[in-house]
């Protein structure tokens, strides 16, 4: 699992960038925004459409908890 501090840090940065863009100014230090899984905080294997990593996506899809997703071999 990802460190909680890095999750909080990326969320704080996203809020800071959103506030700066709402005002119309560019943030002073433009660094890369890291997408993280909503469930476990993993940053690799992230699916933007579902806002989660591939592992959590597979678990939820196999249980049938994601609407509109089904296993292709069934």
Secondary structure, DSSP 8 states (H G I E B T S, - for coil): ---HHHHHHHHHHHHHHHHHHHHT---SS--------TTT---SSEETTTTEEHHHHHHHHHHT-STT---TT-
